[in-house]
């Protein structure tokens, strides 16, 4: 986890080295092991170095290959060095950096070079021969890339704040992004909370000339690909091979590696696999876990201890029930440059803080292995569509026995519900009150300002970017594909990157390995889910590696009770203050809803959905307060 910066004056102006230094300095927290810039004419590139791999100790960025006429700056970890060394005739040794492999890949394959790379990366290459800038971002968007573009200049950086060091770039609020944020709709992978500040989406490259710009996708998951083996054992063996490699390549480090450990199937599988790979080595994995003495229904300590007893890892804990969900929020707003939705983000902050105290700068994370292998969403729908009623009955009967719900309820939830289009459910659920009678809108919009909904075509945007795509994902595999392409992953990865950057830590995600994603999507459905056991192939693969108590557990704890308790215990005053301190959000939210909802705090009418809506409004209001002095807001009329 380093940082990159850059300026390309398309109008031919010369880059001021002092300007580049300011951009680098603004991101100095991300790279404590060195800072450098390269400037030539109208182009400047910058880099903040954080050593993470053995090869990075020898890396100097930006790097200028004068013979090839190429200059690169990169925040990257390349996992297929061995294959690239053969293709590019480069020796795979410690003093050859990952960025050099990227540069030589571009020299050989040009704009197709990202197709040949495995790993996490965001980079920019100035091509002196063709006078163009080539930029790319990794397959899932682990490494961030923000930019500003107009006819006169292209400015980029790992964090938005670096861009604002260029004074010509305005800080204008993007109210469309506010609508997306309040509806928890992140499928637009390009826009940010600032007008004219964008992100290169995951799996895209961008080419910037003085007079034209190209943005193209270089990779996407193939929904039509199918994998067929002769036995369950063959599927499990291949999955194990890919999963072990996904973990192993993320263990490449010059120092000790840490891992988050929740006690769930995904993080436990990573820790046990890493421990198995590292068996016999002096430095084993160091784990970091959240525990909950005051909210026992959230506590996973019994499962965490199962992993600790099976491995020789060094473990550390934070007591997550002792912190507010808004702890450190001002610091985080500065680092992320945007508001945050994630209610449990504070736990990552505290876990990374603890890892930093222990001197670690690499953390493995089992984030959303659920989606990579696909939990049971839409499986019952697929069985119904394909007329597999006997299997459907067995699935629902087993689930009924484990959930205390009858078969009719489960059939309604798992089959009828997903098959009914959103607009029909919306009409059924709409509240016929004075605010919504004109449009008969779904209650999901009731906390938003009516004029805001209309001026920005919020409902239509939500339908285009989310509901229509969701309705088309009407089979198990289509839904899996829809989820893997969700923009929420990119957004959460950007959030996590901002937190890790505070503590000079590089997060690594084995479940977001390109090879593993492609394999899991192509698997037959019955390898992912069977008899109410989700992520079936991972469970089978973990024989003799994962404690059986975790391997075959049916449920995992819900962290909502800790969030609800923490917000109301520590931040009730901030919530109540929204009634009198809502000038900044008045144009976006429904004041009547706010007043009525807050009035019911602590009663049976104040449910989890109400709290989530208040949370979104509260975090947005706090961010606007923090940035109001230098943020330009032009409300659309």
C-alpha positions, 0 to 999 in steps of 0.5 A, a space after each residue: 500500500 503506497 500512494 501515487 500522484 500525477 499531473 498531465 497538462 494537456 494544454 502543454 503547460 510545464 508541471 511545477 515540481 513544487 506542485 508535485 511535492 505538495 501532492 505527495 506530502 498530502 499523502 505522506 501517511 501512506 508511504 513512510 519509506 520514501 517519497 519521490 517525484 519525476 517531472 518533464 515538461 507537461 507531465 509529473 508523476 509522484 510516489 510515496 513508498 511503503 515497503 511490503 514485499 522483499 522486492 519493494 525494498 529495492 524499488 525506486 518510483 517513479 521509474 524512468 526507462 529511458 531506452 523504452 521511453 516509459 515512466 511508471 508510478 504504481 501502487 501494486 503487488 503482482 502475483 504472477 511474476 513467475 509467468 511474466 518472467 518467462 513471457 518477458 524474459 525477465 529474471 524473477 529475482 528480489 531486485 526486480 520490482 513488481 512495477 518493472 514487470 508492469 512496465 515491461 508488460 506495457 512495453 510488450 502488450 501496450 493497452 492489453 497489458 492489464 489482461 496479463 497481470 494478476 494481483 492488486 494494482 493502480 498505476 500510471 505510465 507516461 509513454 514519451 513516444 506516443 505522448 500519452 498517459 496510460 492508467 489502469 486499476 486491478 480487477 476488483 478495485 482493491 487499489 484506488 485511483 481518483 482523477 480530475 479531467 478537463 480540456 486543460 489537465 488530467 490530475 490523479 491520486 490515490 486519495 482525493 485530497 491530493 487532487 485538491 492541492 491543484 488549486 484550479 480543481 474546484 470542491 463542488 458537492 455532487 448531489 447525485 452521489 448523495 442520493 446514491 449514498 442515502 439509498 445505499 446504491 453504489 453501482 455507479 463505479 465512477 462518480 464521487 461526492 465531488 463533481 468532476 472528481 471520478 474513479 477509474 472503475 475496477 477492471 478498466 484502463 484509461 488512456 489520456 492524450 492531449 486531445 482525446 480520452 479512452 476508457 475501456 474495460 479489460 476484463 469481466 467475469 464470463 457468466 457463460 463459462 461452466 466447469 464440469 468434473 466427474 466427482 465432488 472430490 475433483 471439484 474440491 481438489 481444484 478449489 483447494 489448489 486455487 484457494 491455497 495459491 490465492 492465500 500463498 501469493 498474498 503471503 509474499 512479504 519482507 516482514 511478519 503478516 497479520 490477519 483479521 479473524 472473526 471466527 467465521 468461515 471465511 477469515 478462519 479458512 484464510 488463517 488456517 490455510 496461511 498457517 498450513 502454508 507457513 508450517 515450520 517457518 519461524 514467523 507465523 500469522 498474527 491475528 486480530 479479532 473483535 470480541 463483545 463482552 457486553 453484547 454476547 449475541 455478537 461474540 464469536 470468541 468460542 470459534 476464534 478460540 477453535 482456530 487459535 487452538 488448532 494453529 500456532 498463531 499469535 492473537 490480539 483482541 479489541 473489545 468492540 463493544 467499548 467504542 462508538 460507531 462514530 469514534 474517530 469519525 473526524 479523522 476518517 472524514 479527512 482520510 477518506 474525503 467522503 462520508 461513510 455508510 458502513 456501520 461497523 467501520 470503526 471495528 476495522 479502524 481499531 483492528 488496524 490500529 492494534 496491528 500498527 501498534 504491533 508493527 505489522 504493515 500487511 493484513 489478510 482479510 476474508 472480506 466477502 467470501 460469502 459472495 465469491 462462493 455465493 451464499 444461498 440467495 436465489 438457490 430456491 428460485 433456481 430449483 423452482 424454475 428448473 422444476 427440481 421440486 423434490 430437492 426444493 422440498 428437502 432444502 426448505 424442510 431442512 431450513 425449516 427445522 433449523 430456523 423454526 419457520 414453516 414451509 409456507 413462510 420459507 417458500 414465500 421468502 425464498 421463492 415468491 419474494 425474489 420472483 416478484 418484481 420490485 415495482 409490484 412489491 413497492 406498490 403493495 408496501 407503499 404508504 398512502 400518505 400526503 407525501 407519497 400519494 402522487 407517486 405511490 412510492 415505495 417506503 424505501 424513499 420516505 426519508 428523502 426530501 420530495 423535491 430532491 427525489 424529483 429534481 435529481 430523478 432519484 427513483 428512476 436512477 435507482 431503478 436503472 442502476 439497481 432494480 432493473 439489474 436485480 430483476 434480470 438476475 433471476 437465476 442463481 448464477 445470474 444473481 451470483 454474477 450480479 453480486 460479484 459485479 456490484 459497485 458496493 465492493 469497490 466502495 467498501 474496498 476504497 473505505 478499507 484502503 483509506 483506513 489501512 492507509 492511516 496506519 500504513 497497512 496494506 490489506 490483502 483479500 484472498 477471496 478476491 483473487 481473479 482466479 478464484 472468482 472465475 472458478 467459483 462463478 463457473 461452478 455448478 450450483 450444487 457445488 456452492 450450495 446443498 441442503 442449506 449448507 452455503 459455500 459447500 465447496 469451501 467447507 469440503 476443502 477445509 477437511 483437516 485444516 479448519 476446526 469442524 465446529 467452524 467448518 460445518 456451522 450453519 449460522 454466523 453472528 449478526 453484528 447489528 445488536 452491537 451497532 444499535 447499542 453503541 450508537 444509542 449508548 454513545 451517540 444519542 445526543 448527536 441523533 437528537 441534535 439532528 432535530 435542530 441541526 439539520 440545515 445542511 441536510 434539509 434539502 435531501 431528507 424529509 424533516 417530518 420523517 426525521 422528527 417522527 422517527 427520532 421521537 420514537 427512539 427506544 420504543 417498539 416503533 424504532 426498528 433497525 431500518 429506522 436506525 439505519 436511515 437515521 445513521 445515514 442521515 447523521 453521518 452525511 450531516 456530520 461530513 457536511 459540517 466538517 467540510 462546509 467551509 471549503 465545499 461549494 454547494 449549488 442546489 439544483 432547482 
